[in-house]
Amino acid sequence: MLNSLRLRASALVAVGAMSVAFGAPGVAAEAVGPDVRAATSAADTQRPVLSSDFGVAKSRVSGTYGRAGTVRGWFTPRKFVNRGGELRAVGRLHAVLIRANGSVRDEVNQRIVIPVRRIEGVHPSARDARAPGSCQILNLVLGPLDLDLLGLEVHLNRVVLNIEATPGPGNLLGNLLCAIVGLLDNAGVLPEIRRILNAVLGLLRL
């Protein structure tokens, strides 16, 4: 039985939901559903996790466990909170543990709270010419985070969320992304950034 699981996570969220629980050890890759096969197909597989007419959010998680095992999956953000003056993302981690021979050992569907380490916005000077007055992309770097999942020691190195707005007239999401960029340029206060990020997630659930 594994004593430790080391997970290096990288998730892309481009402006979008996820769900699972620990599966039984020893499940063969071909015995699981299409979602698991999609998650294990390649390290660069991206999965839409939030989506609406305003944009789409895609996520990617990759990592390792033990000596030769790998981890593939995605992270779905649900909300952003202020914990002791630190911005954190609350959501669900879906990870598939893959043996060295390619078979699936286990699945994880776990609620996690992970710190937001960095927010990178596209500066207004780089706006999409098709959507004047709006910004199209926002990147958030999350983690690291240590977890104990059913006796397994899990380490998330980093989760990257990429939020991308659909361009067009009345681009509400793009305007919100621009507002975040403006706050970052002016050392904006955490409560405002948190409020706008939650508004972004709200638009992606419409």
TIRO-2110 file (N, C-alpha, C; in Angstrom, 1 decimal):
// TIRO-2110
0.9, -1.2, 0.0, N, 1, A
0.0, 0.0, 0.0, CA, 1, A
0.9, 1.2, 0.0, C, 1, A
0.5, 2.2, -0.8, N, 2, A
1.3, 3.4, -0.9, CA, 2, A
1.3, 4.2, 0.4, C, 2, A
2.5, 4.7, 0.8, N, 3, A
2.6, 5.5, 2.0, CA, 3, A
2.6, 7.0, 1.7, C, 3, A
2.9, 7.3, 0.5, N, 4, A
3.0, 8.7, 0.1, CA, 4, A
2.6, 8.9, -1.3, C, 4, A
2.1, 10.1, -1.6, N, 5, A
1.8, 10.5, -2.9, CA, 5, A
2.3, 11.9, -3.1, C, 5, A
3.1, 12.0, -4.1, N, 6, A
3.6, 13.4, -4.4, CA, 6, A
3.0, 13.9, -5.7, C, 6, A
2.3, 15.0, -5.6, N, 7, A
1.5, 15.5, -6.7, CA, 7, A
2.1, 16.8, -7.2, C, 7, A
2.5, 16.9, -8.4, N, 8, A
2.9, 18.2, -9.0, CA, 8, A
1.7, 18.6, -9.9, C, 8, A
1.0, 19.6, -9.5, N, 9, A
-0.2, 19.9, -10.3, CA, 9, A
-0.1, 21.2, -11.1, C, 9, A
-0.6, 21.1, -12.3, N, 10, A
-0.7, 22.3, -13.2, CA, 10, A
-2.0, 22.3, -13.8, C, 10, A
-2.8, 23.3, -13.5, N, 11, A
-4.2, 23.3, -14.0, CA, 11, A
-4.4, 24.6, -14.8, C, 11, A
-5.0, 24.5, -16.0, N, 12, A
-5.3, 25.6, -16.8, CA, 12, A
-6.8, 25.8, -16.7, C, 12, A
-7.2, 27.0, -16.4, N, 13, A
-8.6, 27.4, -16.4, CA, 13, A
-8.8, 28.5, -17.4, C, 13, A
-9.4, 28.3, -18.5, N, 14, A
-9.7, 29.3, -19.5, CA, 14, A
-11.1, 29.8, -19.4, C, 14, A
-11.9, 30.9, -19.2, N, 15, A
-13.2, 31.1, -18.7, CA, 15, A
-14.3, 30.3, -19.1, C, 15, A
-15.1, 28.2, -17.0, N, 16, A
-16.0, 27.2, -16.7, CA, 16, A
-16.4, 26.8, -15.7, C, 16, A
-17.0, 21.6, -14.2, N, 17, A
-17.4, 21.3, -12.9, CA, 17, A
-16.9, 20.0, -12.8, C, 17, A
-16.6, 19.4, -11.8, N, 18, A
-15.9, 18.2, -11.7, CA, 18, A
-16.5, 17.4, -10.5, C, 18, A
-16.2, 16.1, -10.4, N, 19, A
-16.8, 15.3, -9.3, CA, 19, A
-16.2, 13.8, -9.3, C, 19, A
-15.8, 13.2, -8.2, N, 20, A
-15.4, 11.8, -8.1, CA, 20, A
-15.0, 11.4, -6.6, C, 20, A
-14.7, 10.0, -6.3, N, 21, A
-14.3, 9.6, -5.0, CA, 21, A
-13.2, 8.5, -5.1, C, 21, A
-12.5, 8.1, -4.1, N, 22, A
-11.5, 7.1, -4.2, CA, 22, A
-12.1, 5.8, -4.8, C, 22, A
-11.5, 5.4, -5.9, N, 23, A
-11.9, 4.1, -6.5, CA, 23, A
-11.1, 3.0, -5.8, C, 23, A
-11.5, 1.7, -6.1, N, 24, A
-10.9, 0.6, -5.6, CA, 24, A
-9.5, 0.4, -6.2, C, 24, A
-8.5, 0.1, -5.4, N, 25, A
-7.2, -0.2, -5.9, CA, 25, A
-7.2, -1.3, -6.9, C, 25, A
-6.3, -1.2, -7.9, N, 26, A
-6.2, -2.3, -8.9, CA, 26, A
-7.2, -2.2, -10.0, C, 26, A
-7.9, -1.1, -10.2, N, 27, A
-8.8, -1.0, -11.3, CA, 27, A
-8.0, -0.8, -12.6, C, 27, A
-8.3, -1.6, -13.6, N, 28, A
-7.6, -1.5, -14.8, CA, 28, A
-8.1, -0.3, -15.6, C, 28, A
-7.2, 0.3, -16.4, N, 29, A
-7.5, 1.5, -17.1, CA, 29, A
-8.7, 1.3, -18.0, C, 29, A
-8.8, 0.1, -18.7, N, 30, A
-10.0, -0.1, -19.6, CA, 30, A
-11.3, -0.3, -18.9, C, 30, A
-11.2, -0.5, -17.5, N, 31, A
-12.4, -0.8, -16.8, CA, 31, A
-13.1, 0.4, -16.2, C, 31, A
-12.5, 1.6, -16.4, N, 32, A
-13.1, 2.8, -15.9, CA, 32, A
-13.8, 3.6, -17.0, C, 32, A
-14.5, 4.6, -16.6, N, 33, A
-15.3, 5.4, -17.6, CA, 33, A
-14.5, 6.3, -18.5, C, 33, A
-15.2, 6.9, -19.5, N, 34, A
-14.5, 7.7, -20.4, CA, 34, A
-13.9, 8.9, -19.8, C, 34, A
-14.4, 9.5, -18.7, N, 35, A
-13.8, 10.6, -18.1, CA, 35, A
-12.4, 10.3, -17.5, C, 35, A
-12.3, 9.1, -16.9, N, 36, A
-11.0, 8.7, -16.4, CA, 36, A
-10.0, 8.4, -17.6, C, 36, A
-10.5, 7.8, -18.7, N, 37, A
-9.6, 7.5, -19.8, CA, 37, A
-9.1, 8.8, -20.4, C, 37, A
-10.0, 9.8, -20.4, N, 38, A
-9.6, 11.1, -21.0, CA, 38, A
-8.5, 11.8, -20.1, C, 38, A
-8.7, 11.6, -18.8, N, 39, A
-7.8, 12.2, -17.8, CA, 39, A
-6.4, 11.6, -17.9, C, 39, A
-6.3, 10.3, -18.3, N, 40, A
-5.1, 9.6, -18.3, CA, 40, A
-4.4, 9.5, -19.7, C, 40, A
-5.1, 10.1, -20.7, N, 41, A
-4.6, 10.0, -22.0, CA, 41, A
-3.3, 10.7, -22.3, C, 41, A
-3.1, 11.9, -21.7, N, 42, A
-1.9, 12.6, -21.9, CA, 42, A
-1.7, 13.7, -20.8, C, 42, A
-0.4, 14.1, -20.6, N, 43, A
-0.1, 15.1, -19.6, CA, 43, A
-0.7, 16.4, -19.9, C, 43, A
-0.9, 16.7, -21.2, N, 44, A
-1.3, 18.0, -21.6, CA, 44, A
-2.8, 18.1, -21.9, C, 44, A
-3.6, 17.0, -21.5, N, 45, A
-5.0, 17.0, -21.7, CA, 45, A
-5.6, 18.1, -20.9, C, 45, A
-6.5, 18.9, -21.5, N, 46, A
-7.2, 20.0, -20.8, CA, 46, A
-8.7, 19.6, -20.7, C, 46, A
-9.3, 19.9, -19.6, N, 47, A
-10.7, 19.6, -19.4, CA, 47, A
-11.5, 20.8, -19.1, C, 47, A
-12.6, 21.1, -19.8, N, 48, A
-13.4, 22.3, -19.4, CA, 48, A
-14.1, 22.0, -18.1, C, 48, A
-13.9, 22.9, -17.2, N, 49, A
-14.5, 22.7, -15.8, CA, 49, A
-15.6, 23.7, -15.5, C, 49, A
-15.6, 24.9, -16.2, N, 50, A
-16.7, 25.9, -16.0, CA, 50, A
-16.9, 26.5, -17.4, C, 50, A
-18.2, 26.7, -17.7, N, 51, A
-18.4, 27.2, -19.1, CA, 51, A
-19.7, 28.0, -19.1, C, 51, A
-19.8, 29.0, -19.9, N, 52, A
-21.0, 29.8, -20.2, CA, 52, A
-20.8, 30.5, -21.5, C, 52, A
-21.8, 31.3, -21.9, N, 53, A
-21.7, 32.1, -23.1, CA, 53, A
-20.6, 33.2, -22.9, C, 53, A
-20.2, 33.5, -21.7, N, 54, A
-19.2, 34.5, -21.5, CA, 54, A
-17.8, 34.0, -21.6, C, 54, A
-17.5, 32.7, -21.5, N, 55, A
-16.2, 32.2, -21.6, CA, 55, A
-16.1, 30.7, -21.2, C, 55, A
-14.9, 30.2, -21.1, N, 56, A
-14.7, 28.8, -20.8, CA, 56, A
-13.5, 28.6, -19.9, C, 56, A
-13.6, 27.7, -18.9, N, 57, A
-12.5, 27.5, -18.0, CA, 57, A
-12.1, 26.0, -18.2, C, 57, A
-10.8, 25.9, -18.5, N, 58, A
-10.2, 24.5, -18.6, CA, 58, A
-9.1, 24.3, -17.6, C, 58, A
-9.0, 23.0, -17.2, N, 59, A
-8.1, 22.7, -16.1, CA, 59, A
-7.2, 21.5, -16.4, C, 59, A
-6.0, 21.5, -15.9, N, 60, A
-5.1, 20.4, -16.1, CA, 60, A
-4.3, 20.2, -14.8, C, 60, A
-4.3, 19.0, -14.4, N, 61, A
-3.5, 18.6, -13.2, CA, 61, A
-2.5, 17.5, -13.6, C, 61, A
-1.3, 17.6, -13.3, N, 62, A
-0.3, 16.5, -13.5, CA, 62, A
0.6, 16.4, -12.3, C, 62, A
1.1, 15.2, -12.1, N, 63, A
2.0, 15.0, -11.0, CA, 63, A
2.5, 13.5, -11.0, C, 63, A
3.1, 13.2, -9.8, N, 64, A
3.7, 11.8, -9.6, CA, 64, A
3.3, 11.3, -8.2, C, 64, A
3.5, 10.0, -8.0, N, 65, A
3.4, 9.4, -6.7, CA, 65, A
4.3, 8.2, -6.7, C, 65, A
4.8, 7.9, -5.5, N, 66, A
5.7, 6.8, -5.4, CA, 66, A
6.9, 7.0, -6.2, C, 66, A
7.5, 5.9, -6.8, N, 67, A
8.7, 5.9, -7.6, CA, 67, A
8.4, 6.1, -9.1, C, 67, A
7.3, 5.5, -9.6, N, 68, A
7.1, 5.5, -11.0, CA, 68, A
5.6, 5.8, -11.4, C, 68, A
4.8, 6.1, -10.4, N, 69, A
3.4, 6.4, -10.7, CA, 69, A
3.2, 7.8, -11.1, C, 69, A
2.2, 8.1, -11.9, N, 70, A
1.9, 9.4, -12.4, CA, 70, A
0.5, 9.8, -12.0, C, 70, A
0.2, 11.1, -12.0, N, 71, A
-1.1, 11.6, -11.6, CA, 71, A
-1.6, 12.5, -12.7, C, 71, A
-2.9, 12.3, -13.1, N, 72, A
-3.5, 13.2, -14.1, CA, 72, A
-4.9, 13.6, -13.6, C, 72, A
-5.4, 14.7, -14.0, N, 73, A
-6.7, 15.1, -13.6, CA, 73, A
-7.0, 16.6, -13.8, C, 73, A
-7.8, 17.2, -12.9, N, 74, A
-8.2, 18.6, -13.1, CA, 74, A
-8.7, 19.1, -11.8, C, 74, A
-8.8, 20.5, -11.7, N, 75, A
-9.3, 21.2, -10.5, CA, 75, A
-10.4, 22.1, -10.9, C, 75, A
-11.5, 22.1, -10.1, N, 76, A
-12.6, 23.0, -10.4, CA, 76, A
-12.8, 24.0, -9.3, C, 76, A
-12.5, 25.3, -9.6, N, 77, A
-12.7, 26.3, -8.5, CA, 77, A
-14.2, 26.6, -8.3, C, 77, A
-14.6, 26.7, -7.0, N, 78, A
-15.9, 27.0, -6.6, CA, 78, A
-16.1, 28.4, -6.1, C, 78, A
-15.1, 28.9, -5.3, N, 79, A
-15.2, 30.3, -4.8, CA, 79, A
-13.8, 30.7, -4.3, C, 79, A
-13.6, 32.0, -4.1, N, 80, A
-12.4, 32.5, -3.5, CA, 80, A
-12.7, 33.1, -2.2, C, 80, A
-11.8, 32.8, -1.2, N, 81, A
-12.1, 33.3, 0.2, CA, 81, A
-10.8, 34.0, 0.7, C, 81, A
-11.1, 34.8, 1.8, N, 82, A
-10.0, 35.4, 2.5, CA, 82, A
-9.8, 34.7, 3.8, C, 82, A
-8.6, 34.0, 3.9, N, 83, A
-8.3, 33.3, 5.2, CA, 83, A
-7.1, 33.9, 5.8, C, 83, A
-7.3, 34.7, 6.9, N, 84, A
-6.1, 35.3, 7.6, CA, 84, A
-5.3, 36.2, 6.7, C, 84, A
-6.0, 37.0, 5.8, N, 85, A
-5.3, 37.9, 5.0, CA, 85, A
-4.7, 37.3, 3.7, C, 85, A
-5.0, 36.0, 3.5, N, 86, A
-4.5, 35.3, 2.3, CA, 86, A
-5.6, 34.9, 1.4, C, 86, A
-5.5, 35.2, 0.1, N, 87, A
-6.5, 34.8, -0.9, CA, 87, A
-6.4, 33.3, -1.2, C, 87, A
-7.5, 32.5, -1.1, N, 88, A
-7.5, 31.1, -1.3, CA, 88, A
-8.6, 30.7, -2.2, C, 88, A
-8.3, 29.6, -3.0, N, 89, A
-9.3, 29.1, -3.9, CA, 89, A
-9.9, 27.8, -3.3, C, 89, A
-11.3, 27.8, -3.2, N, 90, A
-12.0, 26.6, -2.7, CA, 90, A
-12.5, 25.8, -3.9, C, 90, A
-12.3, 24.5, -4.0, N, 91, A
-12.8, 23.8, -5.1, CA, 91, A
-12.6, 22.3, -5.0, C, 91, A
-12.7, 21.6, -6.1, N, 92, A
-12.6, 20.1, -6.0, CA, 92, A
-11.4, 19.6, -6.9, C, 92, A
-10.6, 18.8, -6.3, N, 93, A
-9.5, 18.2, -7.0, CA, 93, A
-9.9, 16.8, -7.5, C, 93, A
-9.9, 16.5, -8.8, N, 94, A
-10.1, 15.2, -9.3, CA, 94, A
-8.8, 14.7, -9.9, C, 94, A
-8.2, 13.7, -9.3, N, 95, A
-6.9, 13.1, -9.7, CA, 95, A
-7.1, 11.6, -9.9, C, 95, A
-6.4, 11.2, -11.0, N, 96, A
-6.4, 9.7, -11.3, CA, 96, A
-4.9, 9.3, -11.1, C, 96, A
-4.7, 8.2, -10.3, N, 97, A
-3.4, 7.7, -10.0, CA, 97, A
-3.1, 6.5, -11.0, C, 97, A
-2.0, 6.7, -11.8, N, 98, A
-1.7, 5.7, -12.8, CA, 98, A
-0.4, 5.0, -12.5, C, 98, A
-0.5, 3.7, -12.6, N, 99, A
0.7, 2.9, -12.4, CA, 99, A
1.7, 3.0, -13.5, C, 99, A
2.9, 2.5, -13.3, N, 100, A
3.9, 2.6, -14.4, CA, 100, A
3.5, 1.9, -15.6, C, 100, A
2.7, 0.8, -15.5, N, 101, A
2.3, 0.0, -16.6, CA, 101, A
1.0, 0.6, -17.4, C, 101, A
0.6, 1.8, -16.9, N, 102, A
-0.5, 2.5, -17.5, CA, 102, A
-1.9, 2.2, -17.0, C, 102, A
-2.0, 1.2, -16.0, N, 103, A
-3.3, 0.9, -15.4, CA, 103, A
-3.7, 1.9, -14.3, C, 103, A
-4.9, 2.1, -14.1, N, 104, A
-5.4, 3.0, -13.0, CA, 104, A
-5.4, 2.4, -11.7, C, 104, A
-4.7, 2.9, -10.7, N, 105, A
-4.7, 2.4, -9.4, CA, 105, A
-5.9, 2.9, -8.5, C, 105, A
-6.1, 4.2, -8.6, N, 106, A
-7.1, 4.9, -7.8, CA, 106, A
-7.6, 6.2, -8.4, C, 106, A
-8.7, 6.7, -7.8, N, 107, A
-9.2, 8.0, -8.2, CA, 107, A
-9.4, 8.8, -6.9, C, 107, A
-9.3, 10.1, -7.0, N, 108, A
-9.5, 11.1, -5.9, CA, 108, A
-10.4, 12.1, -6.3, C, 108, A
-11.5, 12.4, -5.6, N, 109, A
-12.4, 13.5, -5.7, CA, 109, A
-12.5, 14.2, -4.4, C, 109, A
-11.7, 15.2, -4.2, N, 110, A
-11.5, 15.8, -2.9, CA, 110, A
-11.7, 17.3, -2.9, C, 110, A
-12.5, 17.8, -1.9, N, 111, A
-12.6, 19.3, -1.8, CA, 111, A
-11.3, 19.8, -1.1, C, 111, A
-10.7, 20.8, -1.7, N, 112, A
-9.5, 21.4, -1.2, CA, 112, A
-9.6, 22.9, -1.1, C, 112, A
-8.8, 23.5, -0.3, N, 113, A
-8.7, 24.9, -0.2, CA, 113, A
-7.2, 25.2, -0.4, C, 113, A
-6.9, 25.9, -1.5, N, 114, A
-5.5, 26.1, -1.9, CA, 114, A
-5.1, 27.6, -2.0, C, 114, A
-4.0, 28.0, -1.5, N, 115, A
-3.6, 29.4, -1.5, CA, 115, A
-3.4, 29.9, -3.0, C, 115, A
-3.8, 31.2, -3.2, N, 116, A
-3.5, 31.8, -4.5, CA, 116, A
-2.1, 32.5, -4.3, C, 116, A
-1.1, 32.1, -5.1, N, 117, A
0.2, 32.7, -4.9, CA, 117, A
0.5, 33.8, -5.8, C, 117, A
-0.1, 33.8, -7.0, N, 118, A
0.2, 34.9, -8.0, CA, 118, A
-1.0, 35.0, -9.0, C, 118, A
-1.3, 36.3, -9.3, N, 119, A
-2.3, 36.5, -10.3, CA, 119, A
-1.6, 37.3, -11.4, C, 119, A
-1.8, 36.9, -12.7, N, 120, A
-1.1, 37.6, -13.8, CA, 120, A
-2.2, 37.9, -14.8, C, 120, A
-2.4, 39.2, -15.0, N, 121, A
-3.4, 39.6, -16.0, CA, 121, A
-2.8, 40.2, -17.3, C, 121, A
-3.6, 40.1, -18.3, N, 122, A
-3.2, 40.7, -19.6, CA, 122, A
-3.4, 42.2, -19.5, C, 122, A
-2.4, 42.9, -19.6, N, 123, A
-2.5, 44.4, -19.5, CA, 123, A
-3.4, 45.0, -20.5, C, 123, A
-4.1, 46.0, -20.2, N, 124, A
-5.0, 46.7, -21.1, CA, 124, A
-4.4, 47.0, -22.5, C, 124, A
-3.1, 47.2, -22.5, N, 125, A
-2.5, 47.5, -23.8, CA, 125, A
-2.5, 46.3, -24.7, C, 125, A
-2.7, 45.1, -24.2, N, 126, A
-2.7, 43.9, -25.0, CA, 126, A
-4.1, 43.4, -25.2, C, 126, A
-5.1, 44.2, -25.1, N, 127, A
-6.5, 43.8, -25.3, CA, 127, A
-6.8, 43.3, -26.7, C, 127, A
-7.7, 42.5, -26.8, N, 128, A
-8.2, 41.9, -28.1, CA, 128, A
-8.8, 43.1, -28.9, C, 128, A
-8.3, 43.3, -30.1, N, 129, A
-8.8, 44.4, -30.9, CA, 129, A
-10.3, 44.2, -31.3, C, 129, A
-10.8, 43.0, -31.2, N, 130, A
-12.2, 42.7, -31.5, CA, 130, A
-13.1, 43.1, -30.4, C, 130, A
-12.5, 43.4, -29.2, N, 131, A
-13.3, 43.7, -28.0, CA, 131, A
-12.7, 44.8, -27.3, C, 131, A
-12.7, 46.1, -27.9, N, 132, A
-12.1, 47.2, -27.2, CA, 132, A
-12.7, 47.5, -25.8, C, 132, A
-11.8, 47.8, -24.9, N, 133, A
-12.3, 48.1, -23.5, CA, 133, A
-12.4, 46.9, -22.7, C, 133, A
-11.9, 45.7, -23.1, N, 134, A
-12.0, 44.5, -22.3, CA, 134, A
-10.7, 43.8, -22.3, C, 134, A
-10.5, 42.9, -21.3, N, 135, A
-9.3, 42.0, -21.2, CA, 135, A
-9.8, 40.6, -21.4, C, 135, A
-9.0, 39.8, -22.0, N, 136, A
-9.5, 38.4, -22.4, CA, 136, A
-8.9, 37.3, -21.5, C, 136, A
-7.8, 37.5, -20.9, N, 137, A
-7.1, 36.3, -20.2, CA, 137, A
-6.6, 36.8, -18.8, C, 137, A
-6.8, 35.9, -17.9, N, 138, A
-6.3, 36.0, -16.5, CA, 138, A
-5.7, 34.7, -16.0, C, 138, A
-4.5, 34.7, -15.5, N, 139, A
-3.8, 33.5, -15.0, CA, 139, A
-3.6, 33.6, -13.5, C, 139, A
-4.0, 32.5, -12.8, N, 140, A
-3.8, 32.4, -11.4, CA, 140, A
-2.9, 31.2, -11.1, C, 140, A
-1.9, 31.4, -10.3, N, 141, A
-1.0, 30.4, -9.8, CA, 141, A
-1.3, 30.0, -8.4, C, 141, A
-1.7, 28.8, -8.1, N, 142, A
-2.1, 28.3, -6.8, CA, 142, A
-1.1, 27.4, -6.2, C, 142, A
-1.1, 27.2, -4.9, N, 143, A
-0.3, 26.2, -4.2, CA, 143, A
1.0, 26.8, -3.7, C, 143, A
1.9, 25.9, -3.1, N, 144, A
1.7, 24.5, -2.9, CA, 144, A
0.8, 24.1, -1.8, C, 144, A
0.5, 22.8, -1.6, N, 145, A
-0.5, 22.4, -0.6, CA, 145, A
-0.2, 20.9, -0.2, C, 145, A
-0.1, 20.6, 1.1, N, 146, A
0.1, 19.3, 1.5, CA, 146, A
-1.3, 18.8, 2.0, C, 146, A
-1.7, 17.5, 1.6, N, 147, A
-2.9, 16.9, 2.0, CA, 147, A
-2.8, 15.5, 2.5, C, 147, A
-3.7, 15.1, 3.4, N, 148, A
-3.8, 13.7, 3.8, CA, 148, A
-5.1, 13.2, 3.3, C, 148, A
-5.0, 12.3, 2.3, N, 149, A
-6.2, 11.8, 1.7, CA, 149, A
-6.3, 10.3, 2.0, C, 149, A
-7.2, 9.9, 2.9, N, 150, A
-7.4, 8.5, 3.3, CA, 150, A
-6.0, 7.8, 3.6, C, 150, A
-5.2, 8.5, 4.4, N, 151, A
-3.9, 7.9, 4.7, CA, 151, A
-2.8, 8.1, 3.8, C, 151, A
-3.1, 8.8, 2.6, N, 152, A
-2.0, 9.1, 1.7, CA, 152, A
-1.6, 10.5, 1.8, C, 152, A
-0.3, 10.7, 1.9, N, 153, A
0.3, 12.0, 2.0, CA, 153, A
0.4, 12.6, 0.6, C, 153, A
-0.3, 13.7, 0.3, N, 154, A
-0.4, 14.3, -1.0, CA, 154, A
0.2, 15.7, -1.0, C, 154, A
1.0, 15.9, -2.0, N, 155, A
1.7, 17.3, -2.1, CA, 155, A
1.3, 17.9, -3.4, C, 155, A
0.6, 19.0, -3.4, N, 156, A
0.3, 19.7, -4.6, CA, 156, A
1.4, 20.8, -4.8, C, 156, A
2.1, 20.7, -5.9, N, 157, A
3.2, 21.7, -6.1, CA, 157, A
2.6, 23.0, -6.6, C, 157, A
1.7, 22.9, -7.6, N, 158, A
1.2, 24.1, -8.2, CA, 158, A
0.0, 23.8, -9.0, C, 158, A
-1.0, 24.7, -9.0, N, 159, A
-2.2, 24.6, -9.9, CA, 159, A
-2.3, 25.9, -10.6, C, 159, A
-2.3, 25.9, -11.9, N, 160, A
-2.4, 27.1, -12.7, CA, 160, A
-3.8, 27.2, -13.3, C, 160, A
-4.5, 28.3, -13.0, N, 161, A
-5.8, 28.5, -13.6, CA, 161, A
-5.8, 29.6, -14.6, C, 161, A
-6.3, 29.4, -15.8, N, 162, A
-6.3, 30.3, -16.9, CA, 162, A
-7.7, 30.7, -17.2, C, 162, A
-8.1, 31.9, -17.0, N, 163, A
-9.5, 32.4, -17.3, CA, 163, A
-9.5, 33.2, -18.5, C, 163, A
-10.3, 32.8, -19.5, N, 164, A
-10.4, 33.4, -20.8, CA, 164, A
-11.8, 33.8, -21.1, C, 164, A
-12.0, 35.1, -21.5, N, 165, A
-13.3, 35.6, -21.8, CA, 165, A
-13.6, 35.5, -23.3, C, 165, A
-14.9, 35.3, -23.6, N, 166, A
-15.3, 35.3, -25.0, CA, 166, A
-15.4, 36.7, -25.5, C, 166, A
-14.7, 37.1, -26.5, N, 167, A
-14.8, 38.5, -27.0, CA, 167, A
-16.1, 38.8, -27.6, C, 167, A
-16.5, 40.1, -27.6, N, 168, A
-17.7, 40.5, -28.2, CA, 168, A
-18.3, 41.7, -27.5, C, 168, A
-19.3, 42.4, -28.1, N, 169, A
-20.0, 43.5, -27.5, CA, 169, A
-20.6, 43.2, -26.1, C, 169, A
-20.5, 44.1, -25.2, N, 170, A
-21.0, 43.9, -23.8, CA, 170, A
-20.3, 42.8, -23.1, C, 170, A
-19.0, 42.7, -23.3, N, 171, A
-18.3, 41.6, -22.7, CA, 171, A
-18.1, 41.7, -21.2, C, 171, A
-19.1, 41.2, -20.4, N, 172, A
-19.1, 41.4, -19.0, CA, 172, A
-17.8, 40.7, -18.3, C, 172, A
-17.5, 39.5, -18.7, N, 173, A
-16.4, 38.8, -18.2, CA, 173, A
-15.1, 39.5, -18.5, C, 173, A
-14.9, 40.0, -19.7, N, 174, A
-13.7, 40.7, -20.1, CA, 174, A
-13.6, 42.0, -19.2, C, 174, A
-14.7, 42.7, -19.0, N, 175, A
-14.6, 43.9, -18.2, CA, 175, A
-14.2, 43.5, -16.7, C, 175, A
-14.7, 42.4, -16.2, N, 176, A
-14.3, 42.0, -14.8, CA, 176, A
-12.8, 41.7, -14.8, C, 176, A
-12.3, 41.0, -15.9, N, 177, A
-10.9, 40.7, -15.9, CA, 177, A
-10.0, 41.9, -15.9, C, 177, A
-10.5, 42.9, -16.7, N, 178, A
-9.8, 44.2, -16.7, CA, 178, A
-9.8, 44.9, -15.4, C, 178, A
-10.9, 44.8, -14.6, N, 179, A
-11.0, 45.4, -13.3, CA, 179, A
-9.9, 44.7, -12.4, C, 179, A
-9.7, 43.4, -12.5, N, 180, A
-8.7, 42.7, -11.7, CA, 180, A
-7.3, 43.2, -12.1, C, 180, A
-7.1, 43.3, -13.4, N, 181, A
-5.8, 43.8, -13.9, CA, 181, A
-5.5, 45.2, -13.3, C, 181, A
-6.5, 46.0, -13.3, N, 182, A
-6.4, 47.4, -12.8, CA, 182, A
-6.0, 47.4, -11.3, C, 182, A
-6.7, 46.5, -10.5, N, 183, A
-6.4, 46.4, -9.1, CA, 183, A
-4.9, 45.9, -8.9, C, 183, A
-4.5, 45.0, -9.7, N, 184, A
-3.1, 44.5, -9.6, CA, 184, A
-2.1, 45.6, -9.9, C, 184, A
-2.4, 46.4, -10.9, N, 185, A
-1.5, 47.5, -11.3, CA, 185, A
-1.4, 48.5, -10.2, C, 185, A
-2.4, 48.6, -9.4, N, 186, A
-2.5, 49.6, -8.3, CA, 186, A
-2.4, 49.0, -6.9, C, 186, A
-1.9, 47.8, -6.8, N, 187, A
-1.8, 47.1, -5.5, CA, 187, A
-3.1, 47.1, -4.9, C, 187, A
-4.1, 46.5, -5.6, N, 188, A
-5.5, 46.5, -5.1, CA, 188, A
-5.6, 45.7, -3.8, C, 188, A
-6.6, 46.0, -3.0, N, 189, A
-6.8, 45.3, -1.8, CA, 189, A
-7.5, 44.0, -2.0, C, 189, A
-7.2, 43.0, -1.1, N, 190, A
-7.6, 41.6, -1.3, CA, 190, A
-9.1, 41.5, -1.4, C, 190, A
-9.9, 42.2, -0.5, N, 191, A
-11.4, 42.0, -0.6, CA, 191, A
-12.0, 42.3, -2.0, C, 191, A
-11.4, 43.3, -2.6, N, 192, A
-12.0, 43.7, -4.0, CA, 192, A
-11.6, 42.6, -5.0, C, 192, A
-10.4, 42.2, -4.9, N, 193, A
-9.9, 41.1, -5.9, CA, 193, A
-10.8, 39.9, -5.7, C, 193, A
-11.0, 39.5, -4.4, N, 194, A
-11.8, 38.3, -4.1, CA, 194, A
-13.2, 38.4, -4.6, C, 194, A
-13.8, 39.6, -4.4, N, 195, A
-15.2, 39.9, -4.8, CA, 195, A
-15.3, 39.7, -6.4, C, 195, A
-14.3, 40.3, -7.1, N, 196, A
-14.4, 40.3, -8.5, CA, 196, A
-14.2, 38.8, -9.0, C, 196, A
-13.2, 38.1, -8.4, N, 197, A
-13.0, 36.7, -8.9, CA, 197, A
-14.2, 35.9, -8.6, C, 197, A
-14.9, 36.1, -7.6, N, 198, A
-16.2, 35.3, -7.3, CA, 198, A
-17.2, 35.7, -8.3, C, 198, A
-17.3, 37.0, -8.8, N, 199, A
-18.2, 37.4, -9.8, CA, 199, A
-17.8, 36.7, -11.1, C, 199, A
-16.6, 36.5, -11.4, N, 200, A
-16.1, 35.8, -12.6, CA, 200, A
-16.6, 34.4, -12.6, C, 200, A
-16.5, 33.7, -11.5, N, 201, A
-17.0, 32.3, -11.4, CA, 201, A
-18.5, 32.3, -11.6, C, 201, A
-19.2, 33.3, -11.0, N, 202, A
-20.6, 33.3, -11.2, CA, 202, A
-21.0, 33.4, -12.6, C, 202, A
-20.3, 34.2, -13.4, N, 203, A
-20.6, 34.3, -14.9, CA, 203, A
-20.4, 33.0, -15.6, C, 203, A
-19.4, 32.3, -15.1, N, 204, A
-19.1, 31.0, -15.8, CA, 204, A
-20.1, 29.9, -15.5, C, 204, A
-20.9, 30.1, -14.5, N, 205, A
-21.9, 29.1, -14.2, CA, 205, A
-23.3, 29.4, -14.7, C, 205, A
-23.4, 30.5, -15.5, N, 206, A
-24.7, 30.9, -16.0, CA, 206, A
-25.1, 29.9, -17.2, C, 206, A
END
